[in-house]
Amino acid sequence: MSDNRDIAKEVVQAIGGQENIASFAHCATRLRIMVHDKEKIDQKKIENIDKVKGAFFNSGQYQIIFGTGTVNRIYEEVEKLGITGTSKEDLKGQAKKQGNAFQRAIRTFGDVFVPIIPVLVATGLFMGLRGLLTQPQVLALFGAVPEDIPANFLLFTQILTDTAFAFLPALIAWSAFRVFGGSPILGIVLGLMLVNPALPNAYSVANGSAEALTMFGFIPVVGYQGSVLPAFFMGMLGAKFEKFLRKRIPEALDLILTPFITLLVMITLGLFAIGPIFHSLETWVLQGTTFVLHLPFGIAGLVIGFFNQIIVVTGVHHIFNFLEIQLLQKYGNNPFNAIVTSAMAAQGAACLAVGLKTKDKKLKALALPSSFSAFLGITEPAIFGVNLRFMKPFIMGLIGGAIGGFLASLFGLAATGMAVTVIPGTLLYLNNQLPLYILCNLVAMAVAFVLTWMFGYKDKLPEIAPEAASSGNSESGKAAPADKAAPVTQLKVLEVSAPITGTVVPLETVPDPAFAQKHMGEGIAIEPSEGKAVAPFDGTVALVMDKSKHAIILEHESGVQILIHIGINTVSLKGNGFTTHVQTGDQVKAGQLLIEFDIEAIRAAGLPLITPVLVPSGLEQVAEVAPSAAGDVTANEKSVMKVHLA
């Protein structure tokens, strides 16, 4: 296993070197890097680095998952290489400039709510614990009944469970001021003004035990206990207004006038304009959310359970924080949590199936701990490190999530809190819901696991084009099962003729580490002098890249496969300059034309023409691959390598 210093060096090299790093930071589980040029990132190489559990772009940042504890050590080693780290807040500031307007808005929304989630998590756990301790069945174990619980104890538990939501506007306004560049202390005071005891309590007005104040004869004014949007927008506008004032008020008066004017103007707007308007909007959003969650026949769970993790991949899932907070403050429970939990458990189970089924030691070492991470409520290693790389496991996880969500919706499960899921989430269902909660998760996991095991994954070749991943492009298509004749058991050595006319050179000279370091397999490379690739033996087209047309895999009846990868980074041409003459599944004869390519067009694009011809690693039929030619060769006339069969 590589030490952390070596890993740090490999990471820097794989993302394009120190000169490609604009800034970098880390969070609890991953390095977060801003790069100058995405095209310089070698995605395949990153994924093959020891201890890396996945890597992907999200929120404008290239994020490399190492896991808790490990990431701190890797970060320290990167800094020792002379690269200055950046604070996470500064990095977020750079990331906010990227993405479309909607993505930036959701990202900002998430930045406000994420810091207060731990408090709401604790509150939810307190609710679950109180629900457990006050259950008649639990009390009976101690020979007690609910009426025996002391009033002071109930008051104590009420303080634990109600405080965060009673003063929620203060938390939100504080966080909004912080995010938008104002003074957080002003946000706290402004938020507390919204829930001042002098105002009619919002809950009391809602149940009819109190009446709203009427200002100017027509504006109803109440407290905003448990409200979200009024505090958010007051915090956002208040921070911007404070910054506006500080630029215009003389320094000698700034300490006195800026907070005075900010609080006076914002609480006036909040109580008489912003509050009533956005509280109404909040009510409509809550009603819409409640309507969807209470659709009959488990429809809500089916739809949300399927699409939730797709939304997570897009990075705009922070909007759900707002919805969950609304549900909790209004109803005291959160039906969204149980559905989302099923979706997360299913992705973990799909990843687990890959880990148990694969024979690839590195993939197994990645998939098994990633699946456990998902069962603890963190799905990113499983999704980005495993499931999305093979796609089918991700889809099977979506199906499992839909089934589990469907059951959760049918059973009417509702958590006492938010933000903790799967195994830790059991603490939110201690109020007589735990057996059904476990059942929904087990069903989601079983469906995802079985579907992935049967249809979603099989050990196969590495990805054709490592540069496709690093450029953000993807290719459709898969290797079709060939109608193979009985294996040629008497064959000991397969002679592979030159598929291209040109000059044979060692594979190590290819300007792509994935090929040069033989991560993809063993073989040779050819500098083409003619733009044609032909079949080096009789066999079946196992895979041809339909869109980019730059690579093809042929399979011999013995099971040996050959990858012909025309040029380096030619996937970026998106098929321009390439013409394919065969399709996946076609039977071909030695010398048959497979692909034509425009040499001048590839050169004009500034891309290397050198073409790797190799036997992919991991084929159990192969004992050894030995190059057998060097120098000039003519297509289909001379052997370029010998494949010794096992």
C-alpha positions in Angstrom: 0.0 0.0 0.0 1.3 3.4 -0.9 2.2 5.9 1.8 0.3 9.2 2.0 3.1 11.2 0.5 3.2 9.1 -2.6 -0.5 9.3 -2.9 -0.4 13.1 -2.6 2.2 13.2 -5.4 0.1 10.9 -7.6 -3.0 13.1 -7.0 -1.2 16.3 -8.0 0.2 14.6 -11.1 -3.1 13.1 -12.2 -5.0 16.4 -11.9 -2.6 18.1 -14.3 0.2 19.1 -12.0 0.6 21.9 -9.6 0.2 24.5 -12.3 -3.4 23.3 -13.0 -4.5 23.8 -9.4 -6.3 27.1 -8.8 -7.0 26.3 -5.2 -7.7 23.3 -3.0 -9.3 22.6 0.4 -10.8 19.6 2.2 -13.9 18.7 4.1 -14.6 15.7 6.4 -14.3 13.1 3.6 -12.8 14.6 0.4 -10.3 16.9 -1.2 -12.0 19.8 -3.0 -10.0 21.2 -5.8 -10.6 24.0 -8.3 -8.6 23.5 -11.5 -7.8 25.8 -14.4 -8.4 23.1 -17.1 -10.7 20.1 -16.6 -9.2 18.5 -19.7 -5.9 17.9 -18.0 -7.4 15.7 -15.3 -6.7 12.0 -15.8 -9.9 10.5 -14.3 -8.8 6.9 -14.8 -5.5 7.5 -13.0 -7.2 9.2 -10.1 -9.6 6.3 -9.6 -6.6 3.9 -9.6 -4.7 5.7 -6.9 -4.5 3.8 -3.6 -7.1 4.9 -0.9 -9.2 6.9 -3.5 -12.9 5.9 -3.1 -14.2 8.0 -6.0 -13.8 11.3 -7.8 -16.2 13.6 -9.6 -17.1 17.2 -10.4 -19.8 18.8 -8.2 -20.6 22.4 -7.5 -17.8 23.6 -9.7 -15.2 21.6 -7.7 -13.3 18.4 -8.5 -13.8 16.3 -5.4 -11.7 13.3 -4.5 -13.2 11.0 -1.8 -10.7 9.6 0.7 -12.8 9.2 3.7 -12.8 10.5 7.3 -9.3 10.9 8.8 -7.4 9.8 5.6 -8.3 13.0 3.8 -6.7 15.2 6.5 -3.4 13.3 6.1 -3.5 13.5 2.3 -4.2 17.2 2.5 -1.2 17.7 4.8 1.0 15.9 2.4 -0.2 18.0 -0.6 0.6 21.1 1.4 4.1 19.8 2.1 4.6 19.6 -1.7 4.5 23.4 -1.7 0.9 23.9 -2.7 -0.9 26.4 -0.5 -4.3 25.3 0.7 -7.4 27.4 0.6 -10.2 27.8 3.2 -13.3 25.9 2.4 -15.3 29.1 2.4 -12.9 30.7 -0.2 -13.2 27.6 -2.3 -17.0 27.8 -2.1 -16.7 31.4 -3.2 -14.9 30.4 -6.3 -17.3 27.5 -7.0 -20.3 29.8 -6.7 -19.2 31.5 -9.9 -19.7 28.2 -11.8 -22.9 26.5 -13.0 -26.1 28.0 -14.2 -28.2 30.5 -12.2 -30.5 27.8 -10.8 -27.5 25.6 -9.7 -25.9 28.7 -8.1 -29.1 29.6 -6.3 -29.6 26.1 -4.9 -26.0 25.9 -3.9 -26.4 29.2 -1.9 -29.6 27.9 -0.4 -27.7 24.9 0.8 -24.9 27.0 2.2 -27.4 28.7 4.5 -29.1 25.6 5.8 -26.3 23.1 6.0 -24.6 24.7 9.1 -27.8 24.5 11.2 -28.6 20.9 10.2 -26.6 19.4 13.1 -28.7 21.2 15.6 -31.9 19.9 13.9 -30.4 16.4 13.8 -29.8 16.5 17.6 -33.4 17.8 18.1 -34.7 14.9 16.0 -32.7 12.4 18.1 -34.1 14.0 21.3 -37.6 13.5 19.9 -36.9 9.9 19.1 -35.5 9.2 22.5 -38.4 10.9 24.2 -40.8 8.8 22.1 -39.0 5.7 23.2 -38.9 6.5 26.9 -42.6 7.5 27.0 -43.9 4.4 25.2 -46.2 2.3 27.5 -44.4 -0.9 26.5 -41.0 0.5 27.6 -42.4 2.0 30.8 -44.1 -1.3 31.6 -40.6 -2.9 31.8 -40.1 -0.7 34.9 -43.5 -1.2 36.3 -44.7 2.3 35.3 -47.4 3.9 33.1 -47.3 7.2 31.2 -49.1 9.0 34.1 -46.1 8.2 36.3 -43.7 10.4 34.4 -42.9 13.5 36.4 -44.0 16.8 34.9 -40.6 18.3 35.4 -39.0 15.5 33.4 -41.5 16.2 30.5 -40.6 19.9 30.7 -36.9 19.0 30.5 -37.5 16.9 27.4 -39.6 19.7 25.9 -36.7 22.1 26.3 -34.5 19.7 24.4 -37.0 19.1 21.5 -38.7 22.5 21.1 -35.9 25.1 21.4 -34.3 24.8 18.0 -37.6 25.1 16.2 -38.9 27.9 18.5 -35.9 30.0 17.6 -35.4 28.7 14.1 -35.6 32.1 12.5 -32.6 33.3 14.6 -30.6 30.3 13.3 -31.5 30.9 9.7 -31.0 34.7 9.8 -27.6 34.2 11.5 -26.5 31.7 8.8 -27.9 33.9 5.9 -26.0 36.9 7.2 -22.8 34.8 7.4 -23.2 33.5 3.8 -24.1 36.8 2.2 -21.3 38.7 3.9 -23.0 40.6 6.8 -22.4 40.6 10.5 -23.8 37.3 11.9 -24.6 38.9 15.2 -27.0 41.2 13.5 -28.6 38.1 11.9 -29.1 36.5 15.3 -30.8 39.6 16.8 -33.0 40.1 13.7 -34.1 36.5 13.9 -34.8 36.8 17.6 -37.0 39.8 16.9 -39.2 37.7 14.7 -40.0 35.4 17.6 -40.0 38.0 20.4 -42.6 37.0 23.1 -44.2 40.4 22.7 -45.6 39.2 19.3 -48.5 36.8 19.2 -47.1 33.3 19.0 -47.6 31.8 15.6 -48.6 28.4 16.9 -51.2 30.0 19.3 -52.6 32.0 16.4 -52.8 28.9 14.3 -54.8 27.0 16.9 -57.1 29.9 17.7 -56.0 30.5 21.2 -54.5 33.9 20.2 -55.2 36.6 17.6 -52.8 38.4 15.2 -52.0 42.1 15.7 -53.4 44.4 13.0 -51.1 47.2 12.0 -52.3 50.2 10.0 -55.8 48.6 10.0 -55.0 45.9 7.5 -51.6 44.2 8.0 -51.7 41.1 10.3 -48.6 40.7 12.4 -47.6 37.6 14.3 -44.4 35.9 15.5 -42.6 33.7 13.1 -41.9 30.7 15.3 -40.7 27.8 13.1 -40.8 29.9 9.9 -38.1 29.5 7.3 -38.5 31.7 4.2 -39.1 35.1 6.0 -35.9 34.6 8.0 -33.9 33.5 5.0 -34.9 36.5 2.8 -34.5 38.9 5.7 -31.1 37.6 6.4 -30.1 37.8 2.7 -31.4 41.3 2.2 -30.2 42.5 5.6 -26.6 41.4 4.9 -26.6 43.2 1.6 -28.2 46.3 3.1 -25.5 46.3 5.9 -22.7 46.1 3.3 -24.4 48.9 1.4 -24.4 51.1 4.5 -20.9 50.3 5.5 -19.6 51.7 2.2 -21.4 55.0 2.7 -21.4 55.7 6.4 -18.3 57.5 7.7 -16.0 55.2 9.8 -16.5 57.3 12.9 -20.2 56.6 12.9 -20.2 53.2 11.4 -20.2 51.3 14.8 -23.4 53.1 15.9 -25.4 53.9 12.8 -24.9 50.7 10.6 -26.4 48.2 13.1 -29.1 50.7 14.2 -30.3 51.4 10.6 -29.9 47.8 9.5 -32.1 46.4 12.3 -34.6 49.2 12.2 -35.2 48.9 8.4 -35.1 45.2 8.2 -37.4 44.4 11.1 -39.9 47.0 9.7 -39.8 45.3 6.3 -39.8 41.9 7.9 -42.9 42.4 10.0 -44.9 44.4 7.5 -43.8 43.2 4.1 -41.2 40.4 3.8 -42.8 38.3 6.6 -46.4 38.3 5.4 -45.4 37.7 1.7 -43.0 34.9 2.2 -44.9 33.3 5.0 -47.8 33.0 2.5 -45.4 31.5 -0.1 -44.0 29.1 2.5 -47.6 28.0 3.3 -48.2 27.2 -0.3 -45.0 25.3 -0.7 -45.8 23.3 2.5 -49.3 22.5 1.2 -47.9 21.4 -2.1 -45.3 19.2 -0.4 -47.9 17.7 1.9 -50.2 17.0 -1.0 -47.5 15.1 -2.9 -46.5 13.1 0.2 -50.1 12.1 0.8 -50.9 10.9 -2.7 -52.7 7.5 -2.5 -51.3 4.1 -3.3 -47.8 5.0 -2.3 -47.2 7.0 -5.5 -45.2 9.7 -3.7 -42.8 7.1 -2.3 -42.4 5.4 -5.6 -41.5 8.6 -7.5 -39.4 10.2 -4.8 -37.6 6.9 -4.0 -36.6 6.5 -7.6 -35.6 10.1 -8.4 -34.0 11.2 -5.1 -30.5 9.9 -5.8 -30.6 11.2 -9.4 -31.2 14.6 -7.8 -28.3 14.0 -5.4 -26.0 13.5 -8.4 -27.1 16.8 -9.9 -26.1 18.6 -6.6 -29.3 20.5 -6.1 -30.7 18.2 -3.4 -30.1 20.9 -0.7 -33.6 22.2 -1.5 -35.0 19.2 0.4 -33.5 20.6 3.6 -36.0 23.4 3.4 -38.9 21.0 2.8 -37.9 18.7 5.7 -37.6 21.7 8.1 -41.0 22.9 7.1 -42.6 19.5 7.7 -41.0 19.2 11.1 -41.9 22.6 12.4 -45.5 22.3 11.1 -46.4 18.7 11.9 -43.6 17.5 14.2 -42.7 14.7 11.8 -41.0 14.1 8.5 -42.4 11.5 6.1 -39.7 12.5 3.5 -36.9 10.9 5.5 -38.2 7.3 5.3 -38.5 7.5 1.6 -35.0 9.0 1.1 -33.6 6.4 3.4 -34.8 3.6 1.2 -33.2 5.3 -1.8 -29.9 5.5 0.0 -30.0 2.0 1.4 -30.7 0.6 -2.1 -27.6 2.3 -3.5 -25.5 0.9 -0.7 -26.9 -2.6 -1.5 -26.2 -2.3 -5.2 -22.6 -1.3 -4.4 -22.3 -4.2 -2.0 -23.4 -6.6 -4.8 -20.6 -5.3 -7.0 -18.1 -5.7 -4.2 -19.1 -9.3 -3.4 -19.3 -10.3 -7.1 -16.2 -8.7 -8.5 -12.8 -10.5 -8.6 -11.0 -7.2 -9.1 -9.2 -6.6 -5.8 -9.1 -2.8 -6.1 -12.8 -2.6 -7.0 -13.6 -5.0 -4.1 -11.6 -2.9 -1.7 -13.4 0.2 -2.9 -17.0 -1.2 -3.1 -17.2 -2.9 0.2 -16.4 0.0 2.5 -18.3 2.4 0.2 -21.4 0.3 0.7 -21.0 0.4 4.4 -20.6 4.1 4.2 -24.0 4.3 2.4 -25.6 2.2 5.2 -24.4 4.9 7.5 -26.1 7.6 5.4 -23.2 8.8 3.1 -23.9 7.5 -0.4 -21.3 9.5 -2.4 -18.5 6.9 -2.3 -20.9 4.2 -3.4 -22.6 6.3 -6.1 -19.6 8.1 -7.6 -16.9 5.5 -6.8 -18.8 2.4 -8.0 -22.4 2.6 -9.1 -22.2 5.4 -11.7 -19.0 4.1 -13.1 -20.9 0.9 -14.2 -24.3 2.7 -14.5 -26.4 -0.5 -14.2 -25.8 -0.8 -10.5 -27.0 2.8 -10.1 -30.2 2.0 -12.0 -30.8 -1.1 -10.0 -30.4 1.0 -6.9 -33.0 3.5 -8.2 -35.4 0.6 -8.7 -34.8 -0.7 -5.1 -35.2 2.8 -3.8 -38.6 3.2 -5.6 -39.8 -0.1 -4.1 -38.7 0.8 -0.6 -40.1 4.3 -0.9 -43.4 2.9 -2.1 -43.7 0.8 1.1 -42.6 3.6 3.3 -45.3 5.8 1.8 -47.9 3.0 2.1 -47.1 2.5 5.8 -47.2 6.2 6.5 -43.7 6.2 8.1 -42.6 9.6 9.4 -39.3 10.5 11.2 -39.1 12.6 14.3 -36.2 14.5 12.8 -34.0 14.9 9.7 -30.6 14.4 8.1 -29.8 11.0 9.6 -30.7 8.0 7.6 -30.4 4.2 7.2 -28.7 2.7 10.3 -28.3 5.9 12.3 -31.8 6.9 11.2 -33.3 4.1 13.3 -33.1 6.6 16.2 -35.8 8.7 14.5 -38.3 5.8 14.4 -38.3 4.6 18.0 -42.0 5.7 18.5 -43.4 2.3 17.4 -42.3 2.6 13.8 -39.0 0.8 13.9 -40.1 -2.6 12.6 -41.7 -1.1 9.5 -38.7 1.2 9.0 -36.4 -1.7 9.0 -38.7 -3.7 6.7 -38.7 -0.9 4.1 -35.0 -0.6 4.1 -34.4 -4.4 3.9 -36.8 -4.6 0.9 -35.1 -1.8 -0.9 -31.7 -3.4 -0.2 -32.8 -6.8 -1.3 -34.3 -5.6 -4.6 -31.3 -3.5 -5.4 -28.8 -6.3 -4.4 -30.6 -9.1 -6.3 -31.1 -7.0 -9.5 -27.5 -5.9 -9.5 -26.2 -9.4 -8.8 -28.3 -10.9 -11.6 -28.4 -8.2 -14.2 -26.5 -5.1 -13.1 -22.9 -6.1 -13.0 -20.4 -8.6 -14.4 -16.6 -8.4 -14.3 -15.6 -6.9 -17.6 -13.0 -4.9 -19.4 -11.7 -1.6 -18.1 -13.3 1.4 -19.8 -12.2 1.8 -23.4 -11.1 5.4 -23.2 -9.7 6.6 -19.9 -9.6 10.1 -21.4 -13.3 10.0 -22.0 -13.9 10.1 -18.2 -11.4 12.9 -17.7 -13.1 15.1 -20.4 -16.5 14.5 -19.0 -17.8 12.6 -22.0 -19.5 9.2 -21.9 -20.0 6.6 -24.4 -23.1 4.4 -24.8 -23.0 0.8 -25.8 -21.8 -2.4 -24.2 -20.0 -5.6 -25.2 -22.4 -7.9 -26.8 -22.2 -11.5 -25.9 -20.6 -13.3 -28.9 -22.1 -16.5 -30.4 -18.8 -18.3 -29.7 -18.0 -21.7 -31.0 -16.5 -24.2 -28.7 -13.2 -22.9 -27.3 -10.1 -23.9 -29.3 -8.5 -25.9 -26.4 -5.6 -27.1 -28.6 -4.5 -23.5 -29.3 -1.5 -22.6 -27.1 -0.4 -19.3 -28.7 -2.5 -16.8 -30.6 -0.6 -14.8 -33.2 -2.0 -11.3 -33.5 -1.2 -9.7 -36.9 -0.8 -5.9 -37.3 -4.2 -4.2 -37.5 -2.7 -1.0 -38.9 0.1 -0.2 -41.4 2.8 1.8 -39.7 5.7 1.6 -37.2 5.5 -0.6 -34.1 6.8 1.1 -30.9 6.8 0.0 -27.3 3.6 0.6 -25.4 5.6 2.6 -22.8 6.0 5.4 -25.3 2.3 6.2 -25.5 1.7 9.7 -24.0 -1.1 8.5 -21.7 -0.2 7.0 -18.3 -3.1 4.6 -18.4 -1.6 2.9 -21.5 2.1 3.5 -20.9 2.0 2.2 -17.3 -0.1 -0.8 -18.6 -3.1 -0.2 -16.4 -5.3 -1.1 -19.4 -3.3 -4.2 -20.4 -0.2 -5.5 -22.2 0.7 -5.0 -25.8 2.3 -2.7 -28.3 1.6 0.6 -30.1 1.7 1.6 -33.7 2.4 5.0 -35.3 0.0 4.8 -38.3 1.1 5.6 -41.9 -2.3 4.7 -43.3 -5.8 5.6 -42.0 -7.2 2.1 -41.9 -7.7 -0.5 -39.1 -8.4 -4.1 -40.0 -9.1 -7.3 -38.0 -5.9 -9.0 -36.8 -7.7 -12.4 -36.6 -11.1 -14.1 -37.2 -13.5 -13.2 -34.4 -16.4 -11.1 -33.1 -16.7 -7.4 -32.6 -17.2 -7.3 -28.8 -17.5 -3.5 -28.7 -17.2 -0.6 -31.0 -17.6 3.0 -29.7 -20.7 4.1 -31.5 -20.3 7.9 -30.9 -16.6 8.5 -30.9 -15.7 5.6 -33.3 -12.1 5.8 -32.1 -11.8 2.4 -30.5 -12.9 -1.2 -30.9 -12.5 -4.6 -29.1 -12.3 -7.8 -31.0 -12.8 -11.2 -29.4 -11.1 -14.4 -30.7 -13.0 -17.7 -30.3 -10.5 -18.7 -27.5 -11.8 -15.8 -25.5 -8.8 -13.6 -26.0 -9.7 -9.9 -26.7 -7.8 -7.2 -28.4 -8.3 -3.5 -27.9 -7.4 -1.2 -30.8 -7.5 2.5 -29.6 -6.8 4.9 -32.5 -4.9 7.9 -31.2 -4.9 9.5 -27.8 -7.7 11.7 -26.5 -9.4 11.2 -29.9 -12.7 10.7 -28.0 -12.8 14.5 -27.9 -13.3 14.6 -31.7 -16.8 13.0 -31.1 -16.5 10.8 -34.2 -15.3 13.5 -36.6 -12.7 12.0 -39.0 -13.7 8.4 -38.2 -15.8 5.9 -40.2 -16.8 2.6 -38.7 -17.5 -0.4 -41.1 -18.7 -2.9 -38.4 -21.0 -3.0 -35.5 -21.0 -4.6 -32.1 -21.8 -8.3 -32.5 -20.6 -8.6 -36.1 -18.5 -11.6 -37.1 -15.3 -10.6 -38.9 -12.5 -12.2 -40.8 -8.8 -11.4 -40.6 -7.9 -8.5 -42.8 -11.5 -7.2 -42.9 -11.8 -3.3 -42.7 -13.0 -2.2 -39.3 -12.4 1.6 -39.1 -11.1 4.3 -41.4 -9.6 7.4 -39.8 -8.5 10.7 -41.2 -4.8 11.1 -40.2 -4.6 14.7 -41.2 -7.7 15.7 -39.3 -6.3 14.1 -36.1 -3.0 15.8 -36.5 -4.8 19.2 -37.2 -6.6 18.7 -33.9 -3.2 18.5 -32.2 -3.8 14.9 -31.0 -1.3 12.1 -31.0 -1.9 9.4 -33.7 0.0 6.7 -31.8 -2.4 3.7 -31.5 -2.3 1.2 -28.6 -3.0 -2.4 -29.5 -3.3 -4.5 -26.4 -4.8 -7.4 -24.6 -6.9 -6.0 -21.7 -5.8 -7.0 -18.3 -7.8 -9.5 -16.2 -8.6 -12.1 -18.9 -8.4 -15.5 -17.3 -7.6 -17.1 -20.7 -4.3 -15.2 -21.0 -1.1 -16.5 -19.4 1.4 -14.0 -21.1 1.4 -11.4 -23.8 4.7 -11.0 -25.7 5.4 -8.4 -28.4 6.9 -10.1 -31.4 7.7 -7.3 -33.9 9.2 -3.9 -34.0 9.7 -1.4 -36.8 7.6 -1.0 -39.9 4.7 -3.3 -40.5 1.9 -3.8 -43.0 -1.6 -4.4 -41.9 -2.5 -8.1 -41.7 0.9 -9.3 -43.0 3.0 -9.6 -39.9 2.5 -10.7 -36.3 3.0 -7.9 -33.8 2.4 -9.9 -30.6 1.9 -13.4 -29.3 -0.7 -14.3 -26.7 0.1 -17.4 -24.7 -3.1 -19.0 -23.5 -3.5 -20.3 -19.9 
